[in-house]
Amino acid sequence: MTTESAKGTKRFLSVDPEKCVGCSICEFACSWEKEQVLNPLKSRIRIIRGPPFIQLATTCRQCEDTPCIRACPKDALHQSEETGAILVEDEKCDGCKWCLEACQYGAIRYDVEADTVVICDLCDGNPKCKEMCPEEAIDFVSEETDIAKAWVAASRKWIDSSEKLIRMAKGKEETDFMADSKEIMEHIDEKLRELFEKRK
């Protein structure tokens, strides 16, 4: 078991904003693992995109005060003592979506077909999104400060990247941007091939 007990130090999935390229491989890996379809809309991890360079995967943070659990009027959610993951009892959930409103990370998805909600359950301690991420941007962390530091570093990187593109557009700077992009695309292609192999 990869995660630690919820009674001790919990660990949750975090995405390094400096490494995440918004490729959606994590979404495909999750939807295949959980639903046997390659469909980002069926994923329990989702990509958030914003201009000009912000693209980041987000999923359940297993909050200490669990607002989603407190918001549920049917007591359909509970936290696993073994992994710390928020689990859904489908037979109790009536699809009211109060938990969606309570989650500040947008980490809960409503399944229209099943009329219930789905939340990352950490794949029993071996999350497929982490395993398949081509840039190794997804990891287990135990402290919110780890995420805060990553965001500060990423903000600086986004500013630098923006300024670099402006200089490129003005013809004032050569860059290895294309070489870096080629390497990223090769990583993504490798993981996509691996995903499609699983379908056979």
C-alpha positions as CSV (number, residue, x, y, z in Angstrom):
1,M,0.0,0.0,0.0
2,T,1.5,3.3,-1.1
3,T,-0.6,5.8,0.9
4,E,-0.4,6.2,4.6
5,S,-3.2,5.8,7.1
6,A,-5.7,8.6,7.4
7,K,-5.3,8.4,11.1
8,G,-1.6,9.3,10.7
9,T,0.0,11.4,8.0
10,K,-2.3,11.4,5.0
11,R,-0.8,11.6,1.5
12,F,-2.7,12.9,-1.5
13,L,-2.0,13.3,-5.2
14,S,-0.4,16.6,-6.1
15,V,0.5,17.9,-9.6
16,D,3.7,19.9,-10.1
17,P,2.6,22.9,-12.2
18,E,6.1,23.3,-13.5
19,K,6.0,19.8,-15.1
20,C,2.4,19.4,-16.1
21,V,1.9,20.1,-19.8
22,G,-1.8,19.5,-19.9
23,C,-1.6,16.5,-22.2
24,S,-4.6,14.7,-20.7
25,I,-2.9,11.4,-20.4
26,C,-3.8,11.3,-16.7
27,E,-7.5,11.7,-17.7
28,F,-7.3,8.9,-20.2
29,A,-5.5,6.6,-17.8
30,C,-8.1,7.3,-15.1
31,S,-11.1,6.8,-17.4
32,W,-9.7,3.5,-18.7
33,E,-8.8,2.2,-15.3
34,K,-12.2,3.1,-13.8
35,E,-14.6,3.0,-16.7
36,Q,-12.8,1.0,-19.4
37,V,-13.2,3.9,-21.9
38,L,-10.7,6.5,-23.1
39,N,-12.8,9.5,-22.3
40,P,-11.6,12.5,-20.2
41,L,-15.2,13.2,-19.3
42,K,-15.2,10.0,-17.3
43,S,-12.0,10.8,-15.4
44,R,-11.6,11.4,-11.7
45,I,-8.7,13.8,-12.4
46,R,-9.2,16.8,-14.6
47,I,-7.1,19.3,-16.5
48,I,-7.6,23.0,-15.8
49,R,-6.4,25.3,-18.5
50,G,-6.0,29.1,-18.5
51,P,-4.1,31.7,-20.5
52,P,-1.4,31.9,-21.4
53,F,0.5,28.9,-20.0
54,I,-1.6,27.6,-17.1
55,Q,-2.6,23.9,-17.5
56,L,-2.7,21.8,-14.5
57,A,-4.3,18.5,-13.5
58,T,-6.3,18.5,-10.2
59,T,-7.9,15.8,-8.1
60,C,-9.1,15.2,-4.6
61,R,-6.9,16.7,-1.8
62,Q,-8.5,14.7,1.0
63,C,-9.1,17.9,3.0
64,E,-8.7,17.7,6.8
65,D,-12.2,19.1,7.4
66,T,-13.7,17.1,4.5
67,P,-16.4,19.7,3.4
68,C,-17.8,17.3,0.8
69,I,-18.6,14.7,3.6
70,R,-20.1,17.3,5.8
71,A,-22.2,18.7,2.9
72,C,-23.8,15.3,2.0
73,P,-27.3,15.1,3.4
74,K,-27.5,11.3,2.8
75,D,-24.2,10.3,4.5
76,A,-23.1,8.8,1.2
77,L,-19.5,9.8,1.6
78,H,-16.9,8.6,4.1
79,Q,-13.1,8.7,4.4
80,S,-11.1,5.5,4.2
81,E,-9.0,4.9,7.3
82,E,-6.6,2.9,5.2
83,T,-5.8,5.3,2.4
84,G,-7.5,8.6,3.4
85,A,-9.5,8.6,0.1
86,I,-13.0,9.9,0.0
87,L,-15.3,7.0,-0.9
88,V,-18.8,7.1,-2.3
89,E,-21.6,4.7,-1.3
90,D,-23.6,4.7,-4.5
91,E,-26.7,3.2,-3.0
92,K,-27.0,6.2,-0.6
93,C,-26.1,8.9,-3.1
94,D,-29.1,10.5,-4.7
95,G,-27.2,12.8,-7.0
96,C,-28.0,16.1,-5.2
97,K,-24.6,17.5,-6.0
98,W,-24.1,19.3,-2.7
99,C,-20.7,17.8,-2.4
100,L,-19.7,19.3,-5.7
101,E,-20.6,22.7,-4.4
102,A,-18.6,22.1,-1.2
103,C,-15.4,21.1,-3.0
104,Q,-13.2,24.1,-3.6
105,Y,-10.9,22.0,-5.9
106,G,-13.5,20.9,-8.4
107,A,-12.4,17.4,-7.7
108,I,-15.9,15.7,-7.7
109,R,-17.6,14.6,-10.9
110,Y,-21.3,13.9,-11.3
111,D,-22.0,10.7,-13.4
112,V,-25.2,11.4,-15.3
113,E,-25.7,7.8,-16.3
114,A,-25.3,6.4,-12.8
115,D,-26.9,9.4,-11.1
116,T,-24.2,9.5,-8.5
117,V,-20.9,11.2,-7.9
118,V,-17.4,9.9,-8.4
119,I,-14.2,11.0,-6.6
120,C,-10.6,9.8,-6.9
121,D,-10.1,6.7,-4.7
122,L,-6.3,6.6,-5.2
123,C,-6.6,3.3,-7.1
124,D,-6.1,1.5,-3.8
125,G,-2.7,3.2,-3.4
126,N,-1.4,2.7,-6.9
127,P,-2.9,5.6,-8.9
128,K,-2.8,5.0,-12.7
129,C,-2.6,8.7,-13.4
130,K,0.7,8.9,-11.6
131,E,2.0,5.8,-13.3
132,M,1.1,7.0,-16.8
133,C,2.1,10.7,-16.5
134,P,4.7,11.2,-19.3
135,E,6.4,14.2,-17.5
136,E,6.3,12.6,-14.0
137,A,4.3,15.6,-12.8
138,I,2.0,13.7,-10.4
139,D,3.3,12.6,-7.0
140,F,2.2,11.8,-3.5
141,V,2.7,14.7,-1.0
142,S,1.7,15.1,2.7
143,E,2.0,18.8,3.1
144,E,0.0,21.7,1.5
145,T,3.3,23.7,1.8
146,D,4.8,21.5,-0.9
147,I,2.0,22.6,-3.3
148,A,2.4,26.2,-2.3
149,K,6.1,26.2,-3.1
150,A,5.5,24.5,-6.4
151,W,2.9,27.2,-7.4
152,V,5.4,30.0,-6.6
153,A,8.0,28.4,-8.8
154,A,5.5,27.7,-11.5
155,S,4.3,31.3,-11.5
156,R,7.9,32.5,-12.1
157,K,8.3,30.0,-14.9
158,W,5.0,31.1,-16.6
159,I,6.2,34.8,-16.4
160,D,9.6,33.9,-17.9
161,S,8.0,31.8,-20.6
162,S,5.6,34.6,-21.5
163,E,8.5,37.1,-21.7
164,K,10.5,34.6,-23.8
165,L,7.7,34.2,-26.3
166,I,7.4,38.0,-26.7
167,R,11.1,38.3,-27.4
168,M,10.8,35.4,-29.9
169,A,7.9,37.1,-31.7
170,K,10.0,40.2,-32.0
171,G,12.9,38.2,-33.4
172,K,15.2,39.2,-30.5
173,E,15.9,35.7,-29.1
174,E,16.6,32.2,-30.2
175,T,15.3,29.4,-28.1
176,D,15.3,25.7,-27.6
177,F,11.5,25.8,-27.2
178,M,10.9,23.5,-30.2
179,A,13.5,21.0,-29.0
180,D,11.8,20.9,-25.6
181,S,8.4,20.5,-27.2
182,K,9.7,17.6,-29.3
183,E,10.9,15.8,-26.3
184,I,7.6,16.3,-24.5
185,M,5.6,15.0,-27.5
186,E,7.8,11.9,-27.6
187,H,7.0,11.2,-24.0
188,I,3.3,11.7,-24.6
189,D,3.4,9.5,-27.7
190,E,5.0,6.7,-25.7
191,K,2.3,6.8,-23.0
192,L,-0.5,7.0,-25.6
193,R,0.8,3.9,-27.3
194,E,0.9,2.2,-23.9
195,L,-2.7,3.2,-23.2
196,F,-3.9,1.9,-26.6
197,E,-2.0,-1.4,-26.0
198,K,-4.1,-1.9,-22.9
199,R,-7.3,-1.7,-25.0
200,K,-6.3,-4.8,-27.1
